Amino acid sequence: MIKGIIFDMDGTIVDSLPYHYEAWKIFFNENKVENFSEKLNEYKGGGTLDLMRTVYGNQYSKKELKKMSEDKEKIFRKIYKGEIKQILGFKNFLDELKSKDIMVGLASNAIRKNVSMIINELEIYDYFDSIICGDEVINGKPNPEMFNETIDRFNINKDECLIFEDSLEGVLAAKNSGVKVIGITSSSSNKVLKDAGCVMSISDYLDFKLSDIRM
């Protein structure tokens, strides 16, 4: 029996990934970084600060990289604010979960300022029983830290929980936590997500029913 569900945010409840890419493009153009797309391909998961380290290596101090990360996220919020749209059917799915007294968590590598802007603009903040952001944990995904912490807050067993993710590092974090995961095909194909370990994948929440999942 499902007692708790944890959602990622970017690419899972909103299709924000094109805006993140555009924000990176603006940031790197302003900072005269060439061929940044190739460097991003080396990115193995984590938050914005981790991605900055992937691109810049030891060129800057942690303090400097943190400031640069904040600058990139300011660009993201500026271009995304007012453009935020849910992945189809998500709010109705939240209503279904709350009607069944299922606890709802958000666990995202995104920083708190991004998360707050998005869920407040969607007017869904009060749906969540737990929110954990990338700047509030020691290790971002694919480390399972934020998933494990959410489950502890829920005070349920892992076999009573389900995770929704779109990224491969998020799916790996769910697997590392030992929780079943459903993939959202906003950034990876159905085959890629299933090969990574998803029990199933969906493109949106319009026709998804909890009864479709065997726990």
Buried (B, 14 or more C-beta within 10 A) or exposed (E): EBBBBBBBBBBBBBBBBEBBEBBBBBBBEEEEBEEBEEBBEEBEBBBBBBBBBBBBEEEBEEEEBBEBBBBBBEBBBEBBEEEBEBBBBBBEBBEBBBEEEBBBBBBBBBBBBBBBBBBEBBEBBEBBBBBBBBBEBEBBBBBBBBBBBBBEBBEBEBEBBBBBBBBBBBBBBBBBBEBBBBBBBBBBEBEBBBEBBBBBBBBBBEEBEBEEEEE
